[in-house]
Each structure stands twice: as structure tokens, then as C-alpha cells.
Amino acid sequence: MSAKALMAWQDLALGTAICEPGSAAKLKTGDWRSMAPSLDEEKCIQCGICLILCPEFCISEHDDGFFRPDYDYCKGCGICANECPKDAITMGREEK
């Protein structure tokens, strides 16, 4: 398919996820999640590896020094739990 055959974002049908440039922040993609990370603060050493490796950039440091995901955008991929050196993050079935 040539680049000329691709539609411009303005020509996409209604209901398409991208509605306008910069609209990604408005879309709560965490609704797709079936597994959710949970932090055990007793085990956490506040290293920030989860923040660095999160592919969605949805983990942030809070005032207490712990790193937690923004569940509006976390898709539950489990990379944070898999890479945590102290097993302080576990994945559990999402409760909706």
C-alpha cells in the first residue's frame, strides 16, 4: 500500500480511537486490562526499575517514594512485576 492510499486522521470513521492529535491522554486504555499489578510496600526498595521499564509510561513516583501505576492507562502487561528485583509487585486478576 502506498503512502498516498492511507487515509488522513481526519477522514477516519467515527468511533476510531484517534479522534484528534493529542487525544491519547483522553483515552482510558486501562479498561483493556485483565490483570493488574499490586505493590507490597514491605518488599519494595523504591529502586524505580518498574518506572524505567514500563512500556506505557504509566508508572510514577508518589510523595511517599513508592512507584505506582496509573490504572487508567496500565494495560496489565506484567513487565513491572517480572522485572522487580525484590518481587514487590505481583499480578492479580482484575476486579471490575
C-alpha positions as a Markdown table, in Angstrom:
| # | Residue | x | y | z |
|---|---|---|---|---|
| 1 | Met | 0.0 | 0.0 | 0.0 |
| 2 | Ser | 1.4 | 3.4 | -0.9 |
| 3 | Ala | 1.5 | 6.3 | 1.5 |
| 4 | Lys | -1.0 | 8.1 | -0.8 |
| 5 | Ala | -3.5 | 5.3 | -0.2 |
| 6 | Leu | -3.5 | 5.8 | 3.6 |
| 7 | Met | -6.3 | 8.0 | 5.0 |
| 8 | Ala | -5.7 | 11.2 | 6.9 |
| 9 | Trp | -6.7 | 11.0 | 10.5 |
| 10 | Gln | -9.5 | 13.5 | 9.8 |
| 11 | Asp | -11.0 | 11.0 | 7.3 |
| 12 | Leu | -11.2 | 8.1 | 9.7 |
| 13 | Ala | -14.7 | 6.8 | 10.6 |
| 14 | Leu | -16.3 | 7.9 | 13.8 |
| 15 | Gly | -15.6 | 5.5 | 16.7 |
| 16 | Thr | -11.9 | 5.2 | 15.7 |
| 17 | Ala | -9.7 | 5.5 | 18.7 |
| 18 | Ile | -7.7 | 8.5 | 17.4 |
| 19 | Cys | -10.1 | 11.4 | 17.2 |
| 20 | Glu | -7.7 | 14.3 | 17.0 |
| 21 | Pro | -4.0 | 14.9 | 17.5 |
| 22 | Gly | -3.0 | 14.6 | 21.2 |
| 23 | Ser | -6.2 | 12.7 | 22.1 |
| 24 | Ala | -4.3 | 9.7 | 23.6 |
| 25 | Ala | -4.4 | 11.3 | 27.1 |
| 26 | Lys | -8.2 | 11.3 | 26.9 |
| 27 | Leu | -8.5 | 7.6 | 26.2 |
| 28 | Lys | -8.5 | 5.4 | 29.3 |
| 29 | Thr | -6.7 | 2.4 | 27.8 |
| 30 | Gly | -6.5 | 0.6 | 31.2 |
| 31 | Asp | -10.0 | -0.7 | 30.6 |
| 32 | Trp | -8.4 | -3.4 | 28.3 |
| 33 | Arg | -6.6 | -4.9 | 31.3 |
| 34 | Ser | -7.5 | -8.3 | 32.7 |
| 35 | Met | -4.5 | -8.5 | 35.2 |
| 36 | Ala | -3.4 | -5.7 | 37.5 |
| 37 | Pro | -0.2 | -5.0 | 39.3 |
| 38 | Ser | -0.2 | -4.8 | 43.1 |
| 39 | Leu | 2.6 | -3.3 | 45.2 |
| 40 | Asp | 3.9 | -4.8 | 48.5 |
| 41 | Glu | 5.4 | -1.8 | 50.2 |
| 42 | Glu | 7.2 | -4.0 | 52.7 |
| 43 | Lys | 9.3 | -5.6 | 50.0 |
| 44 | Cys | 9.7 | -2.5 | 47.7 |
| 45 | Ile | 13.2 | -0.9 | 47.9 |
| 46 | Gln | 12.0 | 2.1 | 45.8 |
| 47 | Cys | 14.5 | 1.4 | 43.0 |
| 48 | Gly | 12.3 | 2.7 | 40.2 |
| 49 | Ile | 13.0 | -0.2 | 37.8 |
| 50 | Cys | 9.3 | -0.6 | 37.3 |
| 51 | Leu | 9.1 | 3.1 | 36.2 |
| 52 | Ile | 12.0 | 2.7 | 33.8 |
| 53 | Leu | 10.8 | -0.5 | 32.1 |
| 54 | Cys | 7.0 | 0.3 | 31.9 |
| 55 | Pro | 6.2 | 0.3 | 28.1 |
| 56 | Glu | 3.2 | 2.5 | 28.7 |
| 57 | Phe | 5.0 | 5.1 | 30.9 |
| 58 | Cys | 2.1 | 5.0 | 33.3 |
| 59 | Ile | 4.1 | 4.4 | 36.5 |
| 60 | Ser | 5.1 | 7.5 | 38.5 |
| 61 | Glu | 6.7 | 8.2 | 41.8 |
| 62 | His | 4.4 | 9.3 | 44.6 |
| 63 | Asp | 5.1 | 11.6 | 47.5 |
| 64 | Asp | 5.8 | 8.6 | 49.8 |
| 65 | Gly | 8.7 | 7.5 | 47.5 |
| 66 | Phe | 6.8 | 4.5 | 46.1 |
| 67 | Phe | 6.2 | 3.9 | 42.4 |
| 68 | Arg | 2.6 | 3.1 | 41.4 |
| 69 | Pro | 0.8 | 2.7 | 38.1 |
| 70 | Asp | -1.9 | 5.0 | 36.8 |
| 71 | Tyr | -4.6 | 2.3 | 36.4 |
| 72 | Asp | -6.4 | 4.5 | 33.8 |
| 73 | Tyr | -3.6 | 3.6 | 31.4 |
| 74 | Cys | -1.9 | 0.4 | 32.8 |
| 75 | Lys | -2.7 | -2.5 | 30.5 |
| 76 | Gly | -1.5 | -5.1 | 33.0 |
| 77 | Cys | 1.4 | -6.5 | 30.8 |
| 78 | Gly | 3.3 | -7.6 | 33.9 |
| 79 | Ile | 6.7 | -6.3 | 32.9 |
| 80 | Cys | 6.9 | -4.3 | 36.2 |
| 81 | Ala | 6.3 | -7.5 | 38.2 |
| 82 | Asn | 8.6 | -9.6 | 36.1 |
| 83 | Glu | 11.5 | -7.2 | 36.4 |
| 84 | Cys | 11.1 | -6.2 | 40.1 |
| 85 | Pro | 14.3 | -7.3 | 41.8 |
| 86 | Lys | 12.5 | -7.8 | 45.2 |
| 87 | Asp | 9.3 | -9.4 | 43.9 |
| 88 | Ala | 7.4 | -6.5 | 45.4 |
| 89 | Ile | 5.0 | -6.3 | 42.5 |
| 90 | Thr | 2.5 | -9.1 | 41.9 |
| 91 | Met | -0.1 | -9.5 | 39.2 |
| 92 | Gly | -3.6 | -10.4 | 40.1 |
| 93 | Arg | -6.9 | -10.9 | 38.2 |
| 94 | Glu | -8.5 | -7.5 | 37.6 |
| 95 | Glu | -11.7 | -6.9 | 39.6 |
| 96 | Lys | -14.2 | -4.8 | 37.7 |
